[in-house]
Amino acid sequence: MAKDVYHEHVKRALEKDGWKITHDPYSINIEEVGYEIDLGAESLIAAKKEETIIAVEVKSFVGSSTINEFHRAVGQFNDYCVALEIKDPSRVLFLAVPEDIWIRFFQKQIIQKSLERIKVKIIVYNPDQKIIVKWVK
């Protein structure tokens, strides 16, 4: 599976934020259905984070249609959540999105409602600075 444009940026941002990358990618196979979530990580400072192990699906939203990119991202997020519930229920899934998309697109009411419905947890990252801007649970 091809890595997202900002894959390495998010990986570095997580490391700066106190996470150890444990999987790149994090693979799950269930009944001959295989998934590859972009990253698996664990907190280096467990007391700092509520969850100590996470999986992160990185999205860049560089395609020509933001709404199509969004549909693809939430579809993957939903499938990956189900797979994690079955294989690794202690791991929490996050969707990583660029800061500009978070501000420009993810604040729209319809998008917020969609995210709430499937309980998407988000990491907002700045791809230029390679930092985590915000954790949204």
C-alpha positions in Angstrom: 0.0 0.0 0.0 1.4 3.4 -0.9 2.2 5.8 1.9 0.4 9.1 2.2 2.2 12.3 1.1 2.5 13.4 4.7 3.2 10.0 6.3 6.8 10.8 7.4 5.7 14.2 8.6 3.1 12.7 10.9 5.6 10.0 12.1 8.1 12.7 13.0 5.4 14.8 14.7 4.3 11.9 16.8 7.9 11.2 17.9 8.3 14.9 18.8 5.1 14.6 20.9 6.4 11.8 23.0 5.3 8.7 21.0 7.4 5.7 20.0 6.5 4.3 16.6 6.0 0.6 17.0 4.5 -0.3 13.6 4.9 1.2 10.1 2.4 0.0 8.9 0.2 -1.6 11.5 -1.2 -4.7 9.8 -4.4 -6.5 10.7 -5.8 -9.6 9.1 -9.3 -11.0 9.9 -10.8 -13.8 7.9 -8.6 -13.2 4.9 -9.4 -9.5 4.9 -6.2 -7.5 5.4 -5.8 -3.9 6.5 -2.8 -1.7 6.8 -3.2 1.3 9.2 -0.4 3.7 8.6 1.2 3.8 12.0 1.1 2.1 15.4 2.6 3.9 18.4 2.9 3.8 22.2 3.4 6.6 24.6 6.8 7.1 26.0 5.3 9.0 28.9 2.2 7.0 29.9 1.1 9.4 32.5 0.9 12.2 29.9 -1.6 10.4 27.6 -4.9 8.9 28.4 -4.3 6.0 25.9 -0.9 4.4 25.9 -1.2 2.6 22.5 -2.7 4.1 19.3 -3.0 3.5 15.6 -2.9 6.4 13.2 -4.4 6.7 9.7 -2.6 9.6 8.0 -4.5 11.6 5.4 -3.2 14.5 3.4 -6.3 15.7 1.5 -4.3 16.7 -1.6 -6.8 15.2 -4.1 -9.0 17.3 -6.3 -12.2 16.8 -4.2 -12.0 17.3 -0.4 -15.4 15.7 0.1 -14.3 12.6 -1.8 -11.1 12.5 0.3 -13.3 12.8 3.4 -15.6 10.0 2.4 -12.6 7.7 1.8 -11.0 8.7 5.1 -14.1 8.1 7.2 -14.8 4.8 5.4 -11.3 3.6 6.2 -11.6 4.9 9.7 -14.8 2.9 10.3 -13.4 -0.3 8.8 -10.2 0.0 10.9 -12.2 0.7 14.1 -14.1 -2.6 13.6 -10.9 -4.5 12.9 -9.2 -3.1 16.0 -12.3 -4.0 18.1 -11.8 -7.6 17.0 -8.0 -7.9 17.0 -6.6 -5.2 19.3 -9.4 -3.5 21.4 -6.9 -1.7 23.7 -5.5 0.3 20.7 -7.2 3.6 20.0 -7.5 4.7 16.4 -6.9 8.3 15.3 -7.3 10.0 11.9 -4.4 12.4 11.2 -5.4 15.5 9.2 -3.4 18.6 8.1 -4.1 21.8 10.1 -5.3 23.7 7.0 -7.9 21.1 6.2 -9.0 21.0 9.9 -9.6 24.7 9.8 -11.0 25.1 6.3 -13.2 21.9 6.0 -13.5 19.9 9.3 -15.2 22.8 11.1 -18.3 22.7 8.9 -21.4 21.6 10.8 -22.2 18.7 8.5 -18.6 17.4 8.8 -18.6 17.7 12.6 -21.9 15.8 12.7 -20.5 13.0 10.5 -17.4 12.8 12.7 -19.4 12.7 15.9 -21.7 9.9 14.5 -18.8 7.5 14.0 -16.8 8.9 17.0 -13.7 9.8 15.0 -10.7 10.8 17.1 -8.4 13.2 15.3 -4.8 14.3 15.3 -4.3 17.7 13.7 -0.8 18.1 12.4 1.2 20.9 10.7 3.1 19.2 7.8 5.6 22.1 7.4 6.7 22.2 11.0 6.2 18.4 11.5 4.3 19.0 14.8 1.0 17.9 16.3 -1.2 20.9 16.7 -4.1 19.4 18.5 -5.6 16.1 19.7 -9.4 16.0 19.2 -11.2 13.2 21.1 
